[in-house]
Amino acid sequence: MKKIYMLILTFVLIGTLGLFKTSQARDYTCKIYADGGWQPCGVVHKGDKVKIKAYGRWKFSNWRSPVGPEGTSYVFGDSLLEGCPHAALIYTIDRKHGWCYAKTKEFIANEDGPIFFTINDGGYTSDNSGAIDVFVEVISVEKGK
């Protein structure tokens, strides 16, 4: 019986000292418009694991065919994020570092703040049309909660 009490006491102490990690998930759903510039969708904290899913089609020009969140099969010189396919969904937290949906669908947040999304089109955007539905899952790992 003494061993059981010691075991229970050990678990209580470990839990109150914050040695167990628990995770909390937050989900956000947004529609990102091709002609809308940078648009927020969700809030993250440094260290959060972020998973992005996106569906839909948009056009980056009146005379071009619609493309999905992966963008075109080529890279234009006037894209916002270099090395990312033109018209792909792109996102950032700090507006200094960006991710390309065509290449990165999961990442660890590098700082606190809202996630901003837009189309990778650095040129004339008023002729863009359509929207992409974005689903953001944020998993926070908190110590001792």
C-alpha positions in Angstrom: 0.0 0.0 0.0 2.9 2.3 0.8 4.2 1.8 -2.8 0.9 2.9 -4.2 0.9 6.1 -2.2 4.5 6.9 -3.2 3.6 6.3 -6.9 0.5 8.6 -6.6 2.6 11.2 -4.8 5.3 11.0 -7.6 2.7 11.6 -10.3 1.2 14.5 -8.5 4.6 16.1 -8.0 5.7 15.6 -11.6 2.4 17.1 -12.8 2.7 20.2 -10.6 6.3 20.7 -11.5 5.3 20.9 -15.2 7.2 17.9 -16.4 4.3 16.6 -18.5 3.7 18.3 -21.8 0.2 18.7 -23.2 -0.9 20.0 -26.6 -3.8 22.2 -27.5 -5.1 22.6 -31.1 -6.7 25.6 -32.6 -8.3 25.6 -36.1 -8.9 28.6 -38.4 -10.8 28.6 -41.7 -10.5 31.6 -44.1 -11.1 32.6 -47.7 -8.1 34.2 -49.2 -8.9 36.4 -52.3 -6.5 36.7 -55.2 -7.0 40.5 -55.4 -7.0 41.1 -51.6 -3.3 41.6 -50.7 -2.1 40.2 -47.4 -5.0 38.7 -45.4 -4.8 37.4 -41.9 -6.0 33.9 -40.9 -5.1 32.6 -37.5 -2.7 33.5 -34.7 0.4 31.5 -33.7 2.9 31.6 -30.9 6.7 30.9 -31.3 7.2 27.2 -31.3 3.7 26.2 -32.4 3.4 23.5 -35.0 1.4 24.9 -37.9 -0.3 22.7 -40.6 -1.9 24.4 -43.7 -4.4 22.9 -46.1 -5.8 24.8 -49.0 -8.4 24.2 -51.7 -9.9 26.3 -54.5 -8.8 28.1 -57.7 -7.9 31.6 -58.6 -6.6 33.6 -61.6 -3.6 35.9 -61.6 -4.7 37.5 -64.8 -7.9 37.9 -66.9 -6.4 36.0 -69.8 -4.9 33.1 -67.7 -6.5 29.8 -66.7 -7.3 29.3 -63.0 -4.8 27.6 -60.8 -4.9 26.0 -57.4 -3.0 26.9 -54.2 0.2 25.2 -55.7 0.3 27.9 -58.4 1.6 27.6 -61.9 4.3 25.2 -63.1 6.8 28.1 -63.5 8.4 30.9 -61.6 7.9 34.6 -62.7 10.4 37.3 -62.0 7.7 39.6 -60.5 6.5 37.1 -57.8 6.5 38.2 -54.2 8.3 35.1 -52.9 11.4 34.2 -55.0 11.7 30.6 -56.0 8.0 29.9 -55.4 5.7 29.1 -58.3 3.8 32.1 -59.6 0.2 32.4 -58.2 0.9 29.9 -55.4 -0.5 30.6 -52.0 2.2 32.1 -49.8 2.2 33.0 -46.1 4.2 34.8 -43.4 4.1 35.7 -39.8 6.6 38.5 -39.6 6.4 39.7 -43.2 10.2 39.2 -43.5 10.2 35.4 -43.9 7.7 33.6 -46.1 6.6 30.1 -46.9 5.3 28.7 -50.2 2.3 26.4 -50.0 3.7 24.4 -53.0 6.8 23.5 -50.9 5.9 23.8 -47.2 2.5 22.8 -45.7 3.8 22.3 -42.2 6.2 24.5 -40.2 7.2 25.6 -36.7 6.2 29.2 -36.0 9.3 31.5 -35.7 7.5 34.1 -33.6 4.2 35.3 -32.2 1.6 36.9 -34.4 -1.1 36.5 -37.0 -0.4 34.4 -40.1 -0.9 36.4 -43.3 -1.7 34.8 -46.7 -1.7 36.1 -50.3 -1.2 35.1 -53.9 2.4 35.0 -55.1 1.9 37.7 -57.7 4.0 40.8 -57.3 2.7 42.6 -60.3 -0.6 44.1 -61.2 -3.2 42.4 -58.9 -6.4 44.2 -59.7 -7.0 41.8 -62.6 -6.8 38.8 -60.2 -10.0 36.9 -59.4 -11.1 33.9 -57.4 -10.2 32.7 -53.9 -8.6 29.8 -52.0 -10.1 28.3 -48.9 -7.4 28.0 -46.2 -7.6 25.7 -43.2 -4.9 26.4 -40.5 -4.3 23.9 -37.7 -2.1 25.3 -34.9 -0.8 22.8 -32.3 0.7 24.4 -29.2 2.8 22.3 -26.9 2.6 23.8 -23.4 4.6 22.5 -20.5 2.8 21.6 -17.4 -0.8 22.5 -18.4 
